[in-house]
Amino acid sequence: MLVIITLIIISASAYLTIRKRVASDRNYSKKSWVTPVCLHLAPVVALISYAYEGIGGLGFLILGILFIVSAYYTKELPK
């Protein structure tokens, strides 16, 4: 049940992020999308890692990479 709620929240958040970006008048570079995509992928990777218990270390590594990449590209976010 918690997995379904998490997926609904992630989907709604992604929809709102995309709608907000498309509605704005500014043209954003592709780099400005890296942070939101990484932060939306993190819970999905965590859920997959939780579902398949054997890939815990790999999931932790992927989460670390996603967070480092998203932190690096925060400078590209619109002001």
N, CA, C and O atoms as a CHARMM CRD file, in Angstrom:
* protein
*
  316
    1    1 MET  N      0.81600  -1.18600   0.00000 PROA 1      0.00000
    2    1 MET  CA     0.00000   0.00000   0.00000 PROA 1      0.00000
    3    1 MET  C      0.86400   1.25500   0.00000 PROA 1      0.00000
    4    1 MET  O      0.56500   2.22800  -0.69100 PROA 1      0.00000
    5    2 LEU  N      1.94300   1.21900   0.78600 PROA 2      0.00000
    6    2 LEU  CA     2.83500   2.36700   0.86100 PROA 2      0.00000
    7    2 LEU  C      3.54700   2.60600  -0.46600 PROA 2      0.00000
    8    2 LEU  O      3.83300   3.74800  -0.82600 PROA 2      0.00000
    9    3 VAL  N      3.82900   1.53600  -1.18700 PROA 3      0.00000
   10    3 VAL  CA     4.47000   1.66600  -2.49700 PROA 3      0.00000
   11    3 VAL  C      3.54100   2.38300  -3.47100 PROA 3      0.00000
   12    3 VAL  O      3.98700   3.23200  -4.24300 PROA 3      0.00000
   13    4 ILE  N      2.27600   2.05200  -3.44100 PROA 4      0.00000
   14    4 ILE  CA     1.30400   2.69200  -4.33600 PROA 4      0.00000
   15    4 ILE  C      1.17200   4.17400  -4.01000 PROA 4      0.00000
   16    4 ILE  O      1.12100   5.00900  -4.91400 PROA 4      0.00000
   17    5 ILE  N      1.11700   4.50100  -2.73000 PROA 5      0.00000
   18    5 ILE  CA     1.02400   5.90700  -2.33300 PROA 5      0.00000
   19    5 ILE  C      2.26400   6.67100  -2.78000 PROA 5      0.00000
   20    5 ILE  O      2.16200   7.79500  -3.27100 PROA 5      0.00000
   21    6 THR  N      3.42400   6.06600  -2.61100 PROA 6      0.00000
   22    6 THR  CA     4.66500   6.71300  -3.03800 PROA 6      0.00000
   23    6 THR  C      4.67500   6.94800  -4.53800 PROA 6      0.00000
   24    6 THR  O      5.07400   8.02200  -4.98800 PROA 6      0.00000
   25    7 LEU  N      4.24800   5.97500  -5.31500 PROA 7      0.00000
   26    7 LEU  CA     4.21400   6.13800  -6.76900 PROA 7      0.00000
   27    7 LEU  C      3.22300   7.21800  -7.19300 PROA 7      0.00000
   28    7 LEU  O      3.48300   7.95400  -8.14500 PROA 7      0.00000
   29    8 ILE  N      2.10100   7.32200  -6.50400 PROA 8      0.00000
   30    8 ILE  CA     1.12800   8.37500  -6.81600 PROA 8      0.00000
   31    8 ILE  C      1.72200   9.74900  -6.51500 PROA 8      0.00000
   32    8 ILE  O      1.56000  10.68200  -7.30200 PROA 8      0.00000
   33    9 ILE  N      2.40000   9.87500  -5.39100 PROA 9      0.00000
   34    9 ILE  CA     3.00900  11.15800  -5.02900 PROA 9      0.00000
   35    9 ILE  C      4.11200  11.53600  -6.01000 PROA 9      0.00000
   36    9 ILE  O      4.21500  12.69900  -6.40000 PROA 9      0.00000
   37   10 ILE  N      4.93300  10.57700  -6.41200 PROA 10     0.00000
   38   10 ILE  CA     6.00100  10.85100  -7.37800 PROA 10     0.00000
   39   10 ILE  C      5.40500  11.28000  -8.71100 PROA 10     0.00000
   40   10 ILE  O      5.89000  12.22700  -9.33000 PROA 10     0.00000
   41   11 SER  N      4.36500  10.59600  -9.15700 PROA 11     0.00000
   42   11 SER  CA     3.72800  10.94500 -10.43000 PROA 11     0.00000
   43   11 SER  C      3.12000  12.34000 -10.38500 PROA 11     0.00000
   44   11 SER  O      3.26800  13.11400 -11.33100 PROA 11     0.00000
   45   12 ALA  N      2.44000  12.66300  -9.29700 PROA 12     0.00000
   46   12 ALA  CA     1.84000  13.99600  -9.16900 PROA 12     0.00000
   47   12 ALA  C      2.90800  15.08000  -9.12400 PROA 12     0.00000
   48   12 ALA  O      2.74900  16.14000  -9.73000 PROA 12     0.00000
   49   13 SER  N      3.97600  14.82000  -8.42000 PROA 13     0.00000
   50   13 SER  CA     5.06100  15.79300  -8.33300 PROA 13     0.00000
   51   13 SER  C      5.72500  16.00600  -9.69200 PROA 13     0.00000
   52   13 SER  O      6.02600  17.14000 -10.06600 PROA 13     0.00000
   53   14 ALA  N      5.95200  14.92500 -10.42500 PROA 14     0.00000
   54   14 ALA  CA     6.54500  15.05100 -11.76000 PROA 14     0.00000
   55   14 ALA  C      5.61800  15.81600 -12.69600 PROA 14     0.00000
   56   14 ALA  O      6.07200  16.65400 -13.47500 PROA 14     0.00000
   57   15 TYR  N      4.32800  15.53300 -12.62200 PROA 15     0.00000
   58   15 TYR  CA     3.35700  16.23700 -13.46000 PROA 15     0.00000
   59   15 TYR  C      3.35800  17.73300 -13.16100 PROA 15     0.00000
   60   15 TYR  O      3.35800  18.55200 -14.07900 PROA 15     0.00000
   61   16 LEU  N      3.35800  18.08800 -11.88200 PROA 16     0.00000
   62   16 LEU  CA     3.35600  19.50200 -11.50600 PROA 16     0.00000
   63   16 LEU  C      4.65000  20.20300 -11.91800 PROA 16     0.00000
   64   16 LEU  O      4.62400  21.35700 -12.34500 PROA 16     0.00000
   65   17 THR  N      5.76900  19.51100 -11.79200 PROA 17     0.00000
   66   17 THR  CA     7.04700  20.09400 -12.19800 PROA 17     0.00000
   67   17 THR  C      7.07500  20.35600 -13.69300 PROA 17     0.00000
   68   17 THR  O      7.49000  21.43000 -14.12900 PROA 17     0.00000
   69   18 ILE  N      6.63800  19.39000 -14.47600 PROA 18     0.00000
   70   18 ILE  CA     6.62900  19.55600 -15.93300 PROA 18     0.00000
   71   18 ILE  C      5.65900  20.64800 -16.33800 PROA 18     0.00000
   72   18 ILE  O      5.98100  21.47300 -17.19400 PROA 18     0.00000
   73   19 ARG  N      4.48500  20.66700 -15.74400 PROA 19     0.00000
   74   19 ARG  CA     3.48700  21.68900 -16.08000 PROA 19     0.00000
   75   19 ARG  C      3.98200  23.09500 -15.74000 PROA 19     0.00000
   76   19 ARG  O      3.75600  24.03600 -16.50000 PROA 19     0.00000
   77   20 LYS  N      4.64900  23.23200 -14.61100 PROA 20     0.00000
   78   20 LYS  CA     5.18000  24.53600 -14.20800 PROA 20     0.00000
   79   20 LYS  C      6.27700  24.99400 -15.16000 PROA 20     0.00000
   80   20 LYS  O      6.33600  26.17000 -15.51600 PROA 20     0.00000
   81   21 ARG  N      7.14300  24.07800 -15.57400 PROA 21     0.00000
   82   21 ARG  CA     8.23300  24.43400 -16.47700 PROA 21     0.00000
   83   21 ARG  C      7.71600  24.80700 -17.86000 PROA 21     0.00000
   84   21 ARG  O      8.20500  25.75900 -18.46800 PROA 21     0.00000
   85   22 VAL  N      6.73800  24.07000 -18.36100 PROA 22     0.00000
   86   22 VAL  CA     6.19800  24.33300 -19.69500 PROA 22     0.00000
   87   22 VAL  C      5.40600  25.63900 -19.70100 PROA 22     0.00000
   88   22 VAL  O      5.42100  26.36500 -20.69500 PROA 22     0.00000
   89   23 ALA  N      4.72000  25.94100 -18.61100 PROA 23     0.00000
   90   23 ALA  CA     3.89500  27.14700 -18.54500 PROA 23     0.00000
   91   23 ALA  C      4.71900  28.42800 -18.45700 PROA 23     0.00000
   92   23 ALA  O      4.23000  29.50200 -18.80600 PROA 23     0.00000
   93   24 SER  N      5.95800  28.32400 -17.99500 PROA 24     0.00000
   94   24 SER  CA     6.77000  29.53800 -17.88300 PROA 24     0.00000
   95   24 SER  C      7.21300  29.99400 -19.26800 PROA 24     0.00000
   96   24 SER  O      7.28400  29.20100 -20.20700 PROA 24     0.00000
   97   25 ASP  N      7.50300  31.26800 -19.37400 PROA 25     0.00000
   98   25 ASP  CA     7.86100  31.84900 -20.66800 PROA 25     0.00000
   99   25 ASP  C      9.32400  31.65300 -21.02500 PROA 25     0.00000
  100   25 ASP  O      9.70800  31.81700 -22.18300 PROA 25     0.00000
  101   26 ARG  N     10.12900  31.31100 -20.05900 PROA 26     0.00000
  102   26 ARG  CA    11.56500  31.18500 -20.31600 PROA 26     0.00000
  103   26 ARG  C     11.89100  29.85200 -20.98000 PROA 26     0.00000
  104   26 ARG  O     11.23700  28.83800 -20.73500 PROA 26     0.00000
  105   27 ASN  N     12.89900  29.88000 -21.81100 PROA 27     0.00000
  106   27 ASN  CA    13.41400  28.64500 -22.39900 PROA 27     0.00000
  107   27 ASN  C     14.56200  28.15800 -21.52800 PROA 27     0.00000
  108   27 ASN  O     15.57300  28.84500 -21.37500 PROA 27     0.00000
  109   28 TYR  N     14.40400  26.99800 -20.97200 PROA 28     0.00000
  110   28 TYR  CA    15.42000  26.44300 -20.10200 PROA 28     0.00000
  111   28 TYR  C     16.31200  25.50200 -20.89700 PROA 28     0.00000
  112   28 TYR  O     15.87100  24.86300 -21.85200 PROA 28     0.00000
  113   29 SER  N     17.56800  25.43000 -20.48800 PROA 29     0.00000
  114   29 SER  CA    18.47100  24.48700 -21.13700 PROA 29     0.00000
  115   29 SER  C     18.15300  23.07000 -20.64400 PROA 29     0.00000
  116   29 SER  O     17.43100  22.88300 -19.66500 PROA 29     0.00000
  117   30 LYS  N     18.69300  22.10700 -21.32900 PROA 30     0.00000
  118   30 LYS  CA    18.45900  20.71300 -20.93200 PROA 30     0.00000
  119   30 LYS  C     19.12200  20.39900 -19.59900 PROA 30     0.00000
  120   30 LYS  O     18.68700  19.50000 -18.88000 PROA 30     0.00000
  121   31 LYS  N     20.17100  21.13900 -19.27200 PROA 31     0.00000
  122   31 LYS  CA    20.85700  20.90100 -18.00300 PROA 31     0.00000
  123   31 LYS  C     19.97600  21.24300 -16.80700 PROA 31     0.00000
  124   31 LYS  O     20.15600  20.68500 -15.72400 PROA 31     0.00000
  125   32 SER  N     19.03400  22.14800 -16.99300 PROA 32     0.00000
  126   32 SER  CA    18.17800  22.53500 -15.87100 PROA 32     0.00000
  127   32 SER  C     17.17500  21.44100 -15.51700 PROA 32     0.00000
  128   32 SER  O     16.53800  21.50500 -14.46600 PROA 32     0.00000
  129   33 TRP  N     17.03000  20.45800 -16.36800 PROA 33     0.00000
  130   33 TRP  CA    16.11900  19.34400 -16.09300 PROA 33     0.00000
  131   33 TRP  C     16.80300  18.21000 -15.32800 PROA 33     0.00000
  132   33 TRP  O     16.12600  17.30100 -14.84700 PROA 33     0.00000
  133   34 VAL  N     18.12900  18.24800 -15.20700 PROA 34     0.00000
  134   34 VAL  CA    18.85300  17.13100 -14.59200 PROA 34     0.00000
  135   34 VAL  C     18.49100  16.97800 -13.11300 PROA 34     0.00000
  136   34 VAL  O     18.23400  15.86600 -12.65200 PROA 34     0.00000
  137   35 THR  N     18.47000  18.08000 -12.37400 PROA 35     0.00000
  138   35 THR  CA    18.17100  18.00400 -10.94400 PROA 35     0.00000
  139   35 THR  C     16.77100  17.46100 -10.67200 PROA 35     0.00000
  140   35 THR  O     16.63500  16.54100  -9.86500 PROA 35     0.00000
  141   36 PRO  N     15.71000  17.99700 -11.31600 PROA 36     0.00000
  142   36 PRO  CA    14.38500  17.42100 -11.04300 PROA 36     0.00000
  143   36 PRO  C     14.26400  15.94900 -11.44000 PROA 36     0.00000
  144   36 PRO  O     13.61300  15.16900 -10.74500 PROA 36     0.00000
  145   37 VAL  N     14.88100  15.57600 -12.54000 PROA 37     0.00000
  146   37 VAL  CA    14.80300  14.17400 -12.97600 PROA 37     0.00000
  147   37 VAL  C     15.50400  13.26700 -11.96900 PROA 37     0.00000
  148   37 VAL  O     14.97400  12.21900 -11.60100 PROA 37     0.00000
  149   38 CYS  N     16.69100  13.66800 -11.52500 PROA 38     0.00000
  150   38 CYS  CA    17.41400  12.84900 -10.54500 PROA 38     0.00000
  151   38 CYS  C     16.64200  12.73400  -9.23300 PROA 38     0.00000
  152   38 CYS  O     16.59100  11.66300  -8.62800 PROA 38     0.00000
  153   39 LEU  N     16.04400  13.83800  -8.80000 PROA 39     0.00000
  154   39 LEU  CA    15.30800  13.79900  -7.53800 PROA 39     0.00000
  155   39 LEU  C     13.98700  13.04600  -7.65800 PROA 39     0.00000
  156   39 LEU  O     13.46200  12.56700  -6.65300 PROA 39     0.00000
  157   40 HSD  N     13.44500  12.93400  -8.85900 PROA 40     0.00000
  158   40 HSD  CA    12.24800  12.11500  -9.04600 PROA 40     0.00000
  159   40 HSD  C     12.60900  10.63400  -9.23700 PROA 40     0.00000
  160   40 HSD  O     11.79600   9.75800  -8.94200 PROA 40     0.00000
  161   41 LEU  N     13.80000  10.35800  -9.71800 PROA 41     0.00000
  162   41 LEU  CA    14.23000   8.96700  -9.87600 PROA 41     0.00000
  163   41 LEU  C     14.67700   8.33300  -8.55800 PROA 41     0.00000
  164   41 LEU  O     14.62100   7.11300  -8.41000 PROA 41     0.00000
  165   42 ALA  N     15.11700   9.14800  -7.60600 PROA 42     0.00000
  166   42 ALA  CA    15.64000   8.61400  -6.34700 PROA 42     0.00000
  167   42 ALA  C     14.62600   7.74500  -5.60100 PROA 42     0.00000
  168   42 ALA  O     14.98900   6.64500  -5.18300 PROA 42     0.00000
  169   43 PRO  N     13.37500   8.17600  -5.41200 PROA 43     0.00000
  170   43 PRO  CA    12.44000   7.28200  -4.72000 PROA 43     0.00000
  171   43 PRO  C     12.10800   6.02200  -5.51600 PROA 43     0.00000
  172   43 PRO  O     11.83200   4.97300  -4.93300 PROA 43     0.00000
  173   44 VAL  N     12.13300   6.12100  -6.83100 PROA 44     0.00000
  174   44 VAL  CA    11.87400   4.93500  -7.66100 PROA 44     0.00000
  175   44 VAL  C     12.99000   3.91400  -7.46200 PROA 44     0.00000
  176   44 VAL  O     12.72900   2.72000  -7.31000 PROA 44     0.00000
  177   45 VAL  N     14.23600   4.39000  -7.46500 PROA 45     0.00000
  178   45 VAL  CA    15.37100   3.49500  -7.23600 PROA 45     0.00000
  179   45 VAL  C     15.29800   2.90300  -5.82800 PROA 45     0.00000
  180   45 VAL  O     15.60200   1.72600  -5.63300 PROA 45     0.00000
  181   46 ALA  N     14.90000   3.70700  -4.85500 PROA 46     0.00000
  182   46 ALA  CA    14.77500   3.20700  -3.48300 PROA 46     0.00000
  183   46 ALA  C     13.69100   2.13700  -3.38200 PROA 46     0.00000
  184   46 ALA  O     13.85900   1.14800  -2.66900 PROA 46     0.00000
  185   47 LEU  N     12.58100   2.33300  -4.09400 PROA 47     0.00000
  186   47 LEU  CA    11.52000   1.31600  -4.08300 PROA 47     0.00000
  187   47 LEU  C     11.97400   0.02300  -4.74800 PROA 47     0.00000
  188   47 LEU  O     11.67000  -1.06700  -4.26300 PROA 47     0.00000
  189   48 ILE  N     12.69400   0.14000  -5.84600 PROA 48     0.00000
  190   48 ILE  CA    13.20800  -1.05800  -6.52200 PROA 48     0.00000
  191   48 ILE  C     14.21800  -1.76600  -5.62700 PROA 48     0.00000
  192   48 ILE  O     14.21800  -2.99400  -5.53200 PROA 48     0.00000
  193   49 SER  N     15.07300  -0.99500  -4.97800 PROA 49     0.00000
  194   49 SER  CA    16.05000  -1.57700  -4.06400 PROA 49     0.00000
  195   49 SER  C     15.36000  -2.26000  -2.88200 PROA 49     0.00000
  196   49 SER  O     15.82300  -3.29300  -2.39800 PROA 49     0.00000
  197   50 TYR  N     14.26600  -1.68500  -2.42700 PROA 50     0.00000
  198   50 TYR  CA    13.49500  -2.27900  -1.32700 PROA 50     0.00000
  199   50 TYR  C     12.80400  -3.56700  -1.77500 PROA 50     0.00000
  200   50 TYR  O     12.74200  -4.53900  -1.02300 PROA 50     0.00000
  201   51 ALA  N     12.28700  -3.56700  -3.00000 PROA 51     0.00000
  202   51 ALA  CA    11.56700  -4.73600  -3.50200 PROA 51     0.00000
  203   51 ALA  C     12.50400  -5.91800  -3.73300 PROA 51     0.00000
  204   51 ALA  O     12.16500  -7.06000  -3.42300 PROA 51     0.00000
  205   52 TYR  N     13.68000  -5.63500  -4.27600 PROA 52     0.00000
  206   52 TYR  CA    14.67300  -6.68000  -4.52100 PROA 52     0.00000
  207   52 TYR  C     15.77300  -6.51700  -3.49100 PROA 52     0.00000
  208   52 TYR  O     16.68900  -5.71600  -3.67700 PROA 52     0.00000
  209   53 GLU  N     15.69100  -7.25400  -2.43200 PROA 53     0.00000
  210   53 GLU  CA    16.59000  -7.06600  -1.30000 PROA 53     0.00000
  211   53 GLU  C     18.04800  -7.34400  -1.63600 PROA 53     0.00000
  212   53 GLU  O     18.93600  -6.85300  -0.94000 PROA 53     0.00000
  213   54 GLY  N     18.31200  -8.09900  -2.65900 PROA 54     0.00000
  214   54 GLY  CA    19.67600  -8.47300  -2.99400 PROA 54     0.00000
  215   54 GLY  C     20.50400  -7.36100  -3.60300 PROA 54     0.00000
  216   54 GLY  O     21.73000  -7.45900  -3.64900 PROA 54     0.00000
  217   55 ILE  N     19.85900  -6.30400  -4.07200 PROA 55     0.00000
  218   55 ILE  CA    20.61700  -5.23700  -4.72400 PROA 55     0.00000
  219   55 ILE  C     20.70900  -3.99200  -3.84100 PROA 55     0.00000
  220   55 ILE  O     20.73800  -2.87000  -4.34500 PROA 55     0.00000
  221   56 GLY  N     20.75300  -4.19200  -2.53800 PROA 56     0.00000
  222   56 GLY  CA    20.80300  -3.07200  -1.60800 PROA 56     0.00000
  223   56 GLY  C     22.02500  -2.19700  -1.80100 PROA 56     0.00000
  224   56 GLY  O     21.91500  -0.97100  -1.80400 PROA 56     0.00000
  225   57 GLY  N     23.18200  -2.80500  -1.96000 PROA 57     0.00000
  226   57 GLY  CA    24.41300  -2.03600  -2.16300 PROA 57     0.00000
  227   57 GLY  C     24.41100  -1.28700  -3.47200 PROA 57     0.00000
  228   57 GLY  O     24.85100  -0.14000  -3.54200 PROA 57     0.00000
  229   58 LEU  N     23.91700  -1.93300  -4.50700 PROA 58     0.00000
  230   58 LEU  CA    23.83200  -1.27800  -5.81300 PROA 58     0.00000
  231   58 LEU  C     22.83100  -0.13100  -5.77100 PROA 58     0.00000
  232   58 LEU  O     23.07600   0.93000  -6.34500 PROA 58     0.00000
  233   59 GLY  N     21.71900  -0.33700  -5.10300 PROA 59     0.00000
  234   59 GLY  CA    20.73000   0.73400  -4.95600 PROA 59     0.00000
  235   59 GLY  C     21.29600   1.91700  -4.19800 PROA 59     0.00000
  236   59 GLY  O     21.05100   3.06800  -4.55800 PROA 59     0.00000
  237   60 PHE  N     22.05600   1.63300  -3.14300 PROA 60     0.00000
  238   60 PHE  CA    22.68800   2.70000  -2.37100 PROA 60     0.00000
  239   60 PHE  C     23.68200   3.47300  -3.23300 PROA 60     0.00000
  240   60 PHE  O     23.75500   4.69900  -3.14800 PROA 60     0.00000
  241   61 LEU  N     24.44400   2.76800  -4.05500 PROA 61     0.00000
  242   61 LEU  CA    25.40400   3.41600  -4.95100 PROA 61     0.00000
  243   61 LEU  C     24.68700   4.29300  -5.97600 PROA 61     0.00000
  244   61 LEU  O     25.10500   5.42400  -6.22100 PROA 61     0.00000
  245   62 ILE  N     23.62400   3.78500  -6.56900 PROA 62     0.00000
  246   62 ILE  CA    22.86500   4.56200  -7.56100 PROA 62     0.00000
  247   62 ILE  C     22.23600   5.79000  -6.91300 PROA 62     0.00000
  248   62 ILE  O     22.23700   6.86700  -7.50900 PROA 62     0.00000
  249   63 LEU  N     21.70100   5.64700  -5.70900 PROA 63     0.00000
  250   63 LEU  CA    21.13400   6.79600  -4.99900 PROA 63     0.00000
  251   63 LEU  C     22.20000   7.85200  -4.72300 PROA 63     0.00000
  252   63 LEU  O     21.95000   9.04700  -4.88000 PROA 63     0.00000
  253   64 GLY  N     23.37200   7.41500  -4.31500 PROA 64     0.00000
  254   64 GLY  CA    24.46600   8.35800  -4.07600 PROA 64     0.00000
  255   64 GLY  C     24.84500   9.11300  -5.32900 PROA 64     0.00000
  256   64 GLY  O     25.06000  10.32500  -5.29000 PROA 64     0.00000
  257   65 ILE  N     24.93000   8.40100  -6.44700 PROA 65     0.00000
  258   65 ILE  CA    25.26300   9.04800  -7.72100 PROA 65     0.00000
  259   65 ILE  C     24.17000  10.02900  -8.12200 PROA 65     0.00000
  260   65 ILE  O     24.46900  11.13900  -8.56300 PROA 65     0.00000
  261   66 LEU  N     22.91300   9.63800  -7.97800 PROA 66     0.00000
  262   66 LEU  CA    21.80400  10.53900  -8.31900 PROA 66     0.00000
  263   66 LEU  C     21.84300  11.81200  -7.48200 PROA 66     0.00000
  264   66 LEU  O     21.63100  12.90400  -8.00800 PROA 66     0.00000
  265   67 PHE  N     22.11100  11.68400  -6.19000 PROA 67     0.00000
  266   67 PHE  CA    22.13900  12.86700  -5.33300 PROA 67     0.00000
  267   67 PHE  C     23.33900  13.76100  -5.63500 PROA 67     0.00000
  268   67 PHE  O     23.22000  14.98600  -5.59300 PROA 67     0.00000
  269   68 ILE  N     24.47900  13.17200  -5.93500 PROA 68     0.00000
  270   68 ILE  CA    25.65400  13.97800  -6.28200 PROA 68     0.00000
  271   68 ILE  C     25.42500  14.71500  -7.59000 PROA 68     0.00000
  272   68 ILE  O     25.74300  15.89900  -7.69600 PROA 68     0.00000
  273   69 VAL  N     24.87600  14.02900  -8.58700 PROA 69     0.00000
  274   69 VAL  CA    24.60200  14.67300  -9.87700 PROA 69     0.00000
  275   69 VAL  C     23.56300  15.77400  -9.71600 PROA 69     0.00000
  276   69 VAL  O     23.71100  16.85100 -10.29300 PROA 69     0.00000
  277   70 SER  N     22.51900  15.52000  -8.94100 PROA 70     0.00000
  278   70 SER  CA    21.49600  16.55700  -8.76000 PROA 70     0.00000
  279   70 SER  C     22.05500  17.74900  -7.99400 PROA 70     0.00000
  280   70 SER  O     21.67900  18.88600  -8.27800 PROA 70     0.00000
  281   71 ALA  N     22.93500  17.52100  -7.04200 PROA 71     0.00000
  282   71 ALA  CA    23.54800  18.63700  -6.32100 PROA 71     0.00000
  283   71 ALA  C     24.46300  19.44000  -7.23900 PROA 71     0.00000
  284   71 ALA  O     24.52600  20.66500  -7.13600 PROA 71     0.00000
  285   72 TYR  N     25.16800  18.76200  -8.13000 PROA 72     0.00000
  286   72 TYR  CA    26.06800  19.46000  -9.05100 PROA 72     0.00000
  287   72 TYR  C     25.28800  20.35900 -10.00800 PROA 72     0.00000
  288   72 TYR  O     25.72600  21.47000 -10.30700 PROA 72     0.00000
  289   73 TYR  N     24.15200  19.89600 -10.48300 PROA 73     0.00000
  290   73 TYR  CA    23.39700  20.65600 -11.48200 PROA 73     0.00000
  291   73 TYR  C     22.38200  21.62500 -10.87700 PROA 73     0.00000
  292   73 TYR  O     21.56700  22.18200 -11.61200 PROA 73     0.00000
  293   74 THR  N     22.40700  21.83900  -9.57500 PROA 74     0.00000
  294   74 THR  CA    21.50600  22.84100  -9.00000 PROA 74     0.00000
  295   74 THR  C     21.86600  24.24400  -9.45400 PROA 74     0.00000
  296   74 THR  O     21.02400  25.14000  -9.41200 PROA 74     0.00000
  297   75 LYS  N     23.09500  24.44800  -9.88300 PROA 75     0.00000
  298   75 LYS  CA    23.48000  25.77000 -10.38700 PROA 75     0.00000
  299   75 LYS  C     22.76400  26.10200 -11.69000 PROA 75     0.00000
  300   75 LYS  O     22.69700  27.27000 -12.07400 PROA 75     0.00000
  301   76 GLU  N     22.23200  25.10100 -12.37300 PROA 76     0.00000
  302   76 GLU  CA    21.52000  25.31600 -13.63000 PROA 76     0.00000
  303   76 GLU  C     20.02600  25.57100 -13.43200 PROA 76     0.00000
  304   76 GLU  O     19.32500  25.89300 -14.39200 PROA 76     0.00000
  305   77 LEU  N     19.53300  25.43100 -12.20800 PROA 77     0.00000
  306   77 LEU  CA    18.10600  25.64100 -11.95700 PROA 77     0.00000
  307   77 LEU  C     17.73600  27.10100 -12.19100 PROA 77     0.00000
  308   77 LEU  O     18.55000  27.99200 -11.94700 PROA 77     0.00000
  309   78 PRO  N     16.51800  27.35400 -12.66200 PROA 78     0.00000
  310   78 PRO  CA    16.10000  28.74500 -12.86900 PROA 78     0.00000
  311   78 PRO  C     15.96600  29.47100 -11.53900 PROA 78     0.00000
  312   78 PRO  O     15.61600  28.87900 -10.51900 PROA 78     0.00000
  313   79 LYS  N     16.24200  30.72100 -11.57400 PROA 79     0.00000
  314   79 LYS  CA    16.18100  31.54800 -10.35800 PROA 79     0.00000
  315   79 LYS  C     14.76200  31.90800 -10.02700 PROA 79     0.00000
  316   79 LYS  O     14.51600  32.59900  -9.03900 PROA 79     0.00000
